[in-house]
Amino acid sequence: MTVEGVVTCPHCGAGVVGAEGFLSWCRDCGWNADPQPARRRKQSRMQRWWRARQNALAVRLAANVHTENDLRRGERAVRIAVWVLAGAIHLMTLSLLAGAVLIFLSDLWLPIKIVVGGLLVGLFASVQPFYRRRAKREFVLERDAGPELFALVDEVAAAIGTTGVQRIVVSSRFNASYSRPRRQPTLEIGLALWVVLTPGERLALLGHEMGHRVNNDLRELLFVNAALISLFRWLQMLAVPGTPWWRRHVTASGHSLAGLVILAEMILPILLFPVSLVILALGTGLDVMSQRQGQRAEYYADALGARVAGTPAALALEDKLLIAAGVPATRAPSASA
């Protein structure tokens, strides 16, 4: 809303930004920038208890951010649980391939072998974690093509006690990330984010991402990361998000085999219900445990980013990342640019 007659902020005394018909707000302290009170959703007692528990855990993990050795190692019980749950998901995935092999080696009728064995192989191919689609609208920046940027990354990495990366991927995202595809340390820089950051905020961003090289985040390990990818694909295969199973058959209308498709879509959820429960239980446990350990690692990476660029720059970076959901992706430059 426009506040008529107000030219200075009632909170800090700074000049108010605004004009007739537009929102009046304070650029310095943010007064009246969001005049509409946020609508709070009603929560049950269990939801309020769980939210309070998660907030307390976040505060406790953040309070331990300066205990580097403890933070790098993480709680031993949590690490063991993550490895066990990840291994269980891999066993579920490999059981499909093992089942197909047993079917092909059995004495069953050949058509049954082909149908059942082929189905198991197809399911395994759908949930295995190692095939990834190449992301679109990005290109790889080699060291000789961006020597100054690589030198900056090397300098930031040295400041936090690690080494630089082999590749830098420029994408269109309003974000950045560190990963190790094919054991190649890779830094992804989203162009939409990079162009709006100040030099100090860019240093904080690089410090945070390079911090993932030394914070021992279990989610970055190949074994655990592959389990998370496989889990996501299991959930995709077992359920269509947002579409009740009794209404999925409408997508098959007009097809020559619509009747068989409708029958299969009605029967498969029933047959796969026990599998869905197992995957959901394993996935929930792995997600909770890995996110808890990963949150500790993220706090440590934040601390390293602040160590490189200073606390004000790190806080300013976090403020800009809060608007990521409302920023549309921009077009990344081509390799020939």
DAGIGI-V495094 format. One record per pair of residues at least 4 apart in sequence whose ideal C-beta (glycine too) atoms are under 8 Angstrom apart, sorted by the first residue. I is the first residue (numbers start at 0). J is the second residue. Records with the same first field share a line. If there is no record, write none. Layout:
I=J / J
//
This chain:
0=22 / 23 / 31 / 34
1=17 / 18 / 19 / 20 / 21 / 22 / 23
2=15 / 17 / 23 / 31
5=9 / 15 / 23
6=14 / 15
7=12 / 13 / 14 / 15
8=12 / 13 / 14 / 15 / 25 / 27 / 28 / 30
9=30
10=25 / 28 / 30
11=25 / 27 / 28 / 30
13=25 / 26 / 27 / 28
14=26
15=23 / 24 / 25 / 30 / 31
16=23 / 24 / 25 / 26
17=21 / 22 / 23 / 24
22=31 / 32 / 34
23=31
24=29 / 30 / 31 / 32
25=29 / 30 / 31 / 32
29=33
33=37
42=46 / 47 / 50
43=47
44=48
45=49
46=50
47=51
48=52
49=53
50=54
51=55
52=56
53=57
54=58
55=59
56=60 / 291
57=61 / 294
58=62
59=63
60=64 / 291 / 294 / 295 / 298
61=298
63=69 / 70 / 295 / 298
64=70 / 298 / 299 / 301 / 302
65=302
66=70
67=71 / 299
68=72
69=73
70=214 / 295 / 296 / 298 / 299
71=213 / 214 / 215 / 299
72=78 / 215
73=77 / 78 / 215 / 217 / 292 / 295 / 296
74=78 / 292
75=79
76=80
77=81 / 288 / 291 / 292
78=82 / 217 / 292
79=83
80=84 / 284 / 288
81=85 / 217 / 223 / 285 / 288 / 289 / 292
82=86 / 217 / 222 / 223
83=87
84=88 / 226 / 281 / 284 / 285 / 288
85=89 / 222 / 223 / 225 / 226 / 227 / 285
86=90 / 222 / 226
87=91 / 281
88=92 / 226 / 229 / 230 / 233 / 278 / 281 / 282 / 285
89=93 / 222 / 225 / 226 / 229
90=94
91=95 / 233 / 277 / 278 / 281
92=96 / 123 / 126 / 127 / 128 / 229 / 233
93=97
94=98
95=99 / 119 / 120 / 122 / 123 / 126
96=100 / 119 / 120 / 123
97=101
98=102 / 119
99=103 / 116 / 117 / 119 / 120 / 123
100=104
101=105
102=107 / 112 / 115 / 116 / 119
103=112 / 116
105=112
107=111 / 112 / 115
108=112
109=113
110=114
111=115
112=116
113=117
114=118
115=119
116=120
117=121
118=122
119=123
120=124
121=125
122=126 / 236
123=127
124=130
125=232 / 236
126=229 / 232 / 233 / 236
127=229 / 232
128=224 / 225 / 226 / 228 / 229 / 232
129=225
131=180 / 228
134=170
136=170 / 171 / 328 / 330 / 331
137=168 / 169 / 170 / 171 / 187 / 331
138=168 / 169 / 331 / 332 / 333 / 334
139=166 / 167 / 168
140=144 / 145 / 148 / 166 / 167 / 168 / 169
141=145 / 166
142=146 / 149 / 165
145=149 / 167
146=150
147=151
148=152 / 167
149=153 / 163 / 164 / 167
150=154
151=155 / 205
152=156 / 163 / 164 / 167 / 186 / 205 / 209
153=157 / 162 / 163
154=158
155=159 / 202 / 205 / 206 / 209 / 307
156=161 / 162 / 163 / 164 / 209 / 212
157=161 / 162
158=206 / 306 / 307
159=206 / 209 / 210 / 213 / 303 / 306 / 307
160=213
161=209 / 212 / 213
162=184 / 212
163=184 / 209
164=177 / 184 / 185 / 186
165=183 / 184 / 185
166=183 / 184 / 185 / 186
167=185 / 186 / 187 / 188
168=185 / 186 / 187 / 188
169=187 / 188 / 190 / 331 / 332
170=187 / 188 / 189 / 190 / 331
171=189 / 190 / 191 / 328 / 329 / 330 / 331
172=187 / 189 / 191 / 192 / 328
173=189 / 191 / 192 / 323 / 326 / 328
174=187 / 189 / 192 / 320 / 323
175=186 / 187 / 188 / 189 / 192 / 193 / 204 / 207 / 208
176=186 / 187 / 208
177=184 / 185 / 186 / 187 / 208 / 209 / 211 / 212 / 219
178=185 / 187 / 219
179=183 / 184 / 185 / 219 / 221
180=185
184=212
186=205 / 208 / 209
188=192 / 193
189=193
190=194 / 329 / 331 / 332
191=195 / 326 / 328 / 329
192=196 / 204 / 319 / 320 / 323
193=201 / 204
195=319
196=200 / 201 / 204 / 316 / 319
197=201 / 312 / 315
198=202
199=203 / 308 / 309 / 311 / 312 / 315
200=204 / 308 / 312 / 315 / 316 / 319
201=205
202=206 / 304 / 307 / 308 / 312
203=207 / 304 / 305 / 307 / 308 / 309 / 312 / 313 / 315 / 316
204=208 / 304 / 316
205=209 / 304 / 307
206=210 / 300 / 303 / 304 / 305 / 306 / 307 / 308 / 313
207=211 / 300 / 301 / 303 / 304 / 313 / 316
208=300
209=213 / 303
210=214 / 299 / 300 / 301 / 302 / 303 / 304
211=216 / 219 / 296 / 300
213=303
214=296 / 297 / 299 / 300 / 303
215=296
216=292 / 293 / 296 / 297
217=223 / 289 / 292 / 293 / 296
218=223 / 224 / 227 / 289 / 292 / 293 / 296
219=223 / 224
220=224
221=225
222=226
223=227 / 289
224=228
225=229
226=230 / 285
227=231 / 285 / 289
228=232
229=233
230=234 / 278 / 281 / 282 / 285 / 286
231=235
232=236
233=237 / 278 / 282
234=238 / 278 / 279 / 282
237=271 / 274 / 275 / 278
238=244 / 268 / 275
239=244 / 247
242=246 / 247
243=247
244=264 / 265 / 268
245=265
247=264
248=252 / 257 / 260 / 261 / 264 / 265
251=256 / 257 / 260 / 261 / 264
252=257
253=257
254=260
256=260
257=261
258=262
259=263
260=264
261=265
262=266
263=267
264=268
265=269
266=270
267=271
268=272 / 275
271=275
272=276
273=277
274=278
275=279
276=280
277=281
278=282
279=283
280=284
281=285
282=286
283=287
284=288
285=289
286=290
287=291
288=292
289=293
290=294
291=295
292=296
293=297
294=298
295=299
296=300
297=301
298=302
299=303
300=304
301=305 / 313 / 317
302=306
303=307
304=308 / 313 / 316
305=309 / 310 / 312 / 313
308=312 / 313 / 316
309=313
310=314
311=315
312=316
313=317
314=318
315=319
316=320
317=321
322=326
332=336
//
